Amino acid sequence: MRETHRTGRRRASGQQTQTQRETNYRQLRNPFPPMRVFSDDQIAAMHETSLRVLEDLGVRVLLPEARAIYRAAGARVDEDSQMVFLGRDIVAAALATAPRSITVRGGAPERDLLLELGSLTFQPGAGCPHATDLERGRRPGSERDFRELVQLTQAFDVLHMVPPLVEPQDVPVHLRHYATMKAQIELSDKVPFVFSRGTPQVLDSFELLKRARGLDDTAFAADPHCYTIINTNSPRQIDIPMAQGLIDFARAGQVAIVTPFTLMGAMAPITVAGSITLSHAEALAAITLSQLARPGAPVMYGTFTSNVDMKSGAPALGTPEHFKASLAAGQLARLIGLPWRCATGSAGNINDAQAAHETQFALWGCLMAGATTIIHAAGWLEGGLSISYEKMITDIEALQMVAEMCVETPCGADEIGFEAIAEVAPGGHFFATAQTMTRYQTEFYEPLVADWSNFGTWTERGAIDANTRATGIWKRIVAEDWRAPLDPGRMDALNDYITRRTAEGGAPPES
């Protein structure tokens, strides 16, 4: 943990006394009691309706291999329409084999993650076609942007996993997975993401990770070392790359996070209850495929449900409906007992007050819902069309404050402080008490980007706003150019593999 990034490290000066706050942001537990939006009976009715959707209405599955797997388990399959009709007994059997707790291995042991109900992990924004910052403006995502955003993700312990931050559009699609995997391996020791864009790209990515970590096939399959995100095509469809990704990751023993993207009034019913019911049905269908491919495969339940602006059809995020949908998803996740993923986000176009309050309102929906993994928690703008460097920094401030709330607050005799109270006469102050002098450097959270000086001092220092301060922070992190401490021989093996596979034509995505 580096002092520059406010992660609690002591100053490297040989001092014997602690001069900085030390808080573990790496392994968090959600301290908030789960909040409910529906009664237990209503949640049971939504689950029952989801099963009825799968039995009576079915799901279109575009991958023939996936349909064959469903059919072998007893599902009714119509090849002409590509529809799969799942009996509730098949779904129940799949839920019985899905693990309730998943340990994912990071690039260093201290980066391992436990994914289960009650644990809490954060990811920054993901999947954006554009990047933006105050100095270079809004632009199509590039390899440089991807690498810089991985550096920012690595710099803060409150971000636990590296997502597909931005699409590096200057790299051809058949070679892009080499660039994104190499960036994650070189610039981070956190749990990496692998795109599910067809078996050849997935196997390439696995091979790069195995070479970088010195793992043979057996060791790689023994534990999850990476994850992917599987989005259904709402309503009621699983496309070829997503179905293939579920199968590939299940058979390799790696984590698949199932995430229907259901927007109320667009790809889902306009009501919170209806949209979450559809999302739940799609998630159950995908989880079932994962377990049929390999019983016990690590898989997470997920949802990303909000509403649209009914005037334009554009996604709206951080709304009351988004908050309620997250709560309902949490209730359903607890009903089936699986770790699960939720999402925050913003429809704002720049890093302004709208973007901040939408992101934080949605964040609290995820926290109150008891989400295991919260994605898009830092940097996301325009409903996912861009990721902002400055917003990533200002959102991390909020995440670090949430992390501080996850830590137990001491309440022993020293903290209650009778002696400190006795030391100060009525009308006095506590600045110079023994308790204050012992704790003043470590007792309070130290802000990352916030400026707590008064107006006069702030003005004298140049009246610098939060966005400008955030620019300075991300620039310093990128300039540091931190690299993961990797064995040179392993990196040579990784680079040799990329060179060979590039010469062979790479791996075009499957669709």
N, C-alpha and C positions, 0 to 999 in steps of 0.2 A: 504494500500500500504506500503510495507516494504522497508526501506532504503537500505537494503542489495542488493535489486534487481533493484535498479536504477529506481524506479517508481515515484519518486518525493516527497516522504514524508519528512517532516521536521525532523531534528534530535531531538531525545527524551531527551533533556537535559534542558528543561525549557527556552531555549533562546527565546527572544522576537522578534528577527529579523530573517527573512527567510534566511536559509543557504543552501538550496538545491532547485534545479529547480523543480517546480510543473507543470506537464503537465498531462492532463486527456487523458489517452490512452484507456479508457473504452468505450466511445461513439465517434466513428470516422465518419467523412464524407469525401468522396473522393473529394479532391480539384481539380483534374485534369480533364480538358475537355475531353470527350470521343473521341477516335481516331478511324478512319474508315479505313478499308482495301478495302471495296467494296462500290460502289455507292448505293443509295437508290433503284434504279431500279434493280440492281443485287441482293440485299438482298430480294426484293420482288419476284424475280424469284426463288431464293432458297427456300423461304417459300412456294411459289406455287408448286414447284417440290416436296417438302416434303409432302404436302397435296396429291399430285398425287401418291406418293409412298404409302401412307396409304390407298388411295382409290383403286388403281389398283393392287399394289403388296402385300399389307397387311403386318401384323406382326404376327409371330407365338407366341401364348400365351399358355403356358403349363398348367396353372391352370384352371380347369373346372369352378370354381366359377367366375373367372374373365371373361371367355368367355361368361358366362351367363349374367353378368352385361353389357358387351358390346352389346350382342344380345338384351337385354331388351331396350337398348337405340336406337335401330334401325340399328346397325351394321350388316353386312353380315358375318356369321360365318360358316366355314367349319369344322365340328367336326372331320372328318377323318384326315385332315392335321393339325388341330388345328390353322388354319389361321383365323385372324380377319381382315376384310376390313372396314375401318372407313371412313364414309362420312365427307366431310369438314364441314357440318352443325353441326355434333356431336362435332367435335373438336372446332369449334367456340363457341358453347354453353358452353363447358367446360372452355375455356379460359375466357369467360365472368363471370363465377362464381369464378374463382381462385383469391384469395386476392392479391392486389397489395402491401399491407403492412402487416407485421406479427410481433407481439410482443411476444417474447419468454421469459418466466419467469426463472430467475436463482435461485440459492439457497438463494440468498440475493437480495433485491430490486436493489442494485447498480450493480448487474450482469445481469439485464434484458437487452435484446437485441432487437433493432428495425431492422428488415430485410426488406429493400425496395431498389429500385433503388436510388443510391446516398449514402447509408450508406456503411460502410466498416468494415468487421470483418475478423479476421485471425484465422486459426487453424494450429497446427503443423502437421507433417507427420502422416499418418494413414494407418492401415491395413497391417503392415509389419510382415512377419513371423520371422524376425531376429532383434536382437538389437546388438549394438556394442558401445564400448567405449575403450579408450586407456588402461585402467587398466585390463579389463576382456576380451577384444577381441570380435570377432563376434561370436554369439551364437544363438540358437533357443530362441525365446521369451518366457519369463516365467512370472508367476504372480508377482514376485518381480520386474521385468522390467516394467510391466504395471503400478504397483503402483508408482514406482519411476518416470516414465514419466508423470503420472498424477500430481505428486508433482511439477515437472518442469513446466508443463503447468499452474498450479495454481499460480506459483511464479511470473509470468510476466503478467501485465495487458494488454499488447499488444496482447496476445493470449486470445480469447474471448469464445471459445467453446472447450470442451474436445472431441477429436475424438477417434476412435478405434486405439490407438497408435501402439500397437503390439499385436500379438496373444499370449496369455499365454498358451503355449502348454503343460505345466506341469499340467494343470487343464483339466479333461475330458470335452469333448464338451457338454455333457448334464448338466454339472454343471458350465461351464465357464461363463455364463452370470451372475450368482450370484457373482462370484469373480470380474468381471469387473464393475458391477453396484455398489457393495459395495465399491470398491476402489474410484470410482467417487464421491460417496456420502460422504465418510469419509474424503477424501483428497482434495476436491475441492468444491467451491460454484458456479462454472460456469455451463453453460448449458451442460447437459450430453448427451451422445450418447447411443442409444439402437440398438443392432444388430437386423436386420430382418432375423431371421433364423427359422421362423415358428411361428404360433400364440401362442403356449404354452410358448415359451421363451419370446415373446413380452409381453404377459400378466403378466408373472412373473416379468419382468423388470418394467412394469408400477406399479405393486403392491408394489415393493420395494421403488420406488420413492414416491408413495403416502404415504406410512408409514413414510418415512424419513422426508417428508415435512408436515405431518399432514393434508393431503388432503383427503376428501371423493371423491366418484366417480363424483359427480356433479362439485365440485371445480376443479378437475383434467381436466374434459372435457371442462371447461369454458375457459381455456387458454392453449396454448402449453407450456409444461414444459421440453420437450426433443425433439430429432430429430433422424432421421435415414438417411442413404444414400442408394438410390435405383439405382443399376447399371443394365442397360439392357445388354443382351448378344448379342453384335453386331456381325454380322448384323441382325437386324429385329427379335429379339426374346426377350421375357420376360419370365424368368423361374418361377418356382413355389414359392420359398421363396420371390423373389422380388415382384411378383404380389400380394402375400398374404400380404407382408409388406405394400404395397401401400394401400390395403383395410383396414388392421388393423389400420394403423396410421391415415388414413382419418376418419374412424369411431370414433376413440378416440380423434380426434381434435389435433393431434400432427404433428410435421413438418416432411415432407418427402422431401429430396433433391434428385431430379432426375438427374442421371449422366450417360449418355452413355459414354463408354470408346472406342473411335474410333481411332485406329491407322492407319494413311494413308499408304496404300499399303498392309495392313494386314487384319484388320477387317473392313476396309472402303476404298472407292476409294482413289487413290494415290494423288489426287489433294486436295488442301485446300478447295475449293468450294464444291467438291463432298463429302468429309468426313464430313464437317459441315452440309451439306444438309441431309445426312443420320442421323447424330447425332440429328439434329433438328426434323426429323420425329419420331425417337424413343422417344425423350423427349416429344413430343406432344402426342404420344400414351399413355405414362405412366401418364402424367398429366391428360389426359382425363379419365383414369381409376380412378384416385384419386377423381376427381370431380363427376364422376358417382356414386362412392361409397358413397360420401357425398358432395353435392355442398357446396362450400365455405371452404373446408378443406384446411389447410395451406400447400402449396406445393411450392417448388422452382424449377425453371428451372436450368439446369446445363449442363456442358460439360467438358470432359477431352479429348482433341484431340491434338495429336502430330503425328510425323512421326516415322518410324522405320529406323534402319540402314539396307539398302538394301543388304549389304554384309552378315549380320548375322541374320536379322529378329528381333533383339533385339530392345526394345523401345528406342527412342532417345528423350531427353527432354531439354527444354531450347534452342530450335533451332529457326531459323527465321520462320519456318513453324508453330511451336508451338505458337509463338508470334502472327502470322497472324490469326491462327485459333481462338485464344482467342478474338482478335478484332472482327472477324466475329460473334462469338457467342454473344458478347456484343451487336452488332447491331441487331441480331435477338431477344435477350432478350428485348431490348427496343421496338422493333416492337410489341411484344405481351404484353409488359408492366409488366413483372413479375420480382421479385427479383431473383437473379441467382448466381450460384456458378461456380467458375473457379478454376484452379489449377496450381501451379508451380511444381517444382521437379527437380531431377537431375538423370542422368544415371551414375554419378561418383561412383567409388567403395570405396573411402575414402574421408574424409573431406579435400579436397585439392583445388587448384585453379580452376580446372575444375568443381568440385561440386559447388563451390561458384558462379562462373560466370553463370553456367547453371541455378541455382536456381534464381539468381537475374535477369537474362534476362527474364526468364519466369514470375517472379514476376511483372516486369514492363509491360509485356504484359497484365497481369490480371488488373493491375492498370489503364493502358491506355484504357482497354476495359470497365472499369466501373463496375467490379465485386462487388457484394454485400458481398459474402463470398469467401475467398481465402484459399483453403485447401492445405496441404502439404507444407506450407510456412516455416517450420523450421524442420530440422533434416533428411529429406528424402534422401536416397541414393539408388543406384542400381535400379533405376526405381521403387522403392517401396519394394524391397526385404529386406531392412534393414533400421532401424532408428538409427541415431548416436546421442549419448548424447552430444558430443562436437559440432557437426554440429547444433544441436538444439540451443545451446547457441550462436554460431557465427551467425547463421541466425537471431536470435532474435535481435542482434545488428542492422541488416539491417531493420528489421520491426520497431524497435523503432525510427530509423531515418526517416522512412516513416511516422510514426505517428506524429513526430515533424513537418513534412511538412503539415500535415492536420490541424494544429493549425494556427489560424490567426496571422499574424506578425504585432505587434503594430506599428503605424506610427503617433503618436501624436507629440506635440511639444517637449516633453522630449526625445522621441526617435530620432527625427530629430537632436536635440542637438546643436542648435546654441551656447548656453552658453559653452558647452563642447569644441566646435571648437574654440571659442574665448579664452578659458582658456589656450590653448597651443600655444606657440610661434612657428613661422616657424622653422622647423627642430627639433622640440621637440617630445615628446611622450605622449600618453594618459593613461599610466599605473596608474597615480596618480590623475587623474581628479575626481571631485566629482561624475560625472556620472559613471565612471568605478568603483570607490570604493563602490558605492551603489549597483551595479549590478554584480560585478565580480563572485559572487558565484552562481548566478542563470541565467545569460543571455544565456549561451551556454549549449548545450546538453553535458552531461557527459557520456563518453563511458562506456559500460558494460564490454567489453573484449578487446577492442583495447588499445594499449600502445602508447601514444603520446610522450614518452621521446626520447631524441636523442640517437644516436648509443652508445655513450660512457656510458651514464647513464643506458641504457638498458643492455649493456654488464656487467656493474658492478653489476647489480641486478640479474645476472645469465643467461642472454640471453634467457629468457623464451619465447617460441613461443605462438601463439594464441591458438593452440589446447591444450597445456599444461595449459594455463591460464583458458581455458574453462573447463577443467577437475576440477580444483580447485573450480570453481563457482558451477558446478552441484553437486559436493560432499558436499559443504556447505549447499546447499538447501535441499538435501536429508537428511542430518544429522539433520536439524532443525525439521523435522517430524511434520510439521504444520497439524493441524486437523480442519475440519469445526466445528464451534460451534453449535453442534446438541443437541437437547433435549435427555437426557439419556433414557427416556421412549420410545422415538421414535426409538432410536438405538436398544433397547431391542426388540421392536416389529419387526424391520427389521431382526435382528439376529434370532429371534424365527421362522420367516417365512422361512428363508434360511435353518435352521435346519430341519424344518418339511418337506419342499419340497425336500431336499436332501434325507431324509429318505424314501420319497415316490418314489424316483428314478429320481428326477430332471425333465428335459424337453429335450428329444433328439431333435436335429434340424430336420426340415422337408426339404425334397428335392424332 
